[in-house]
Amino acid sequence: MLFERRGVPAAVICTEAFRASADAMAGVQGAPGYRYVTTPHPVAVLGPEEVRERAVQVLPAVVGLLVAGEGER
């Protein structure tokens, strides 16, 4: 959110286990309903190829967030 406030496009990615935390942080930052991308939990135990697969899976959603207009965020 800080990047976006400075005009730098950004996309937040978190695992599904952290949805409540992401929503809470967005509210604290004054951006309730902030859109972000989720991926299945956990990520830390994945190998490089598995992380690459996850990245490919979420890429369309990340691009969607980055090109969304400010009114859609």
JOMO-V565216 format. One record per pair of residues at least 24 apart in sequence whose ideal C-beta (glycine too) atoms are under 6 Angstrom apart, sorted by the first residue. I is the first residue (numbers start at 1). J is the second residue. If there is no record, write none. Layout:
i->I j->J
i->I j->J
This chain:
i->1 j->29
i->1 j->31
i->9 j->66
i->11 j->62
i->11 j->65
i->11 j->66
i->12 j->36
i->13 j->37
i->15 j->39
i->15 j->41
i->15 j->43
i->16 j->41
i->17 j->41
i->35 j->73
i->37 j->61
i->37 j->62
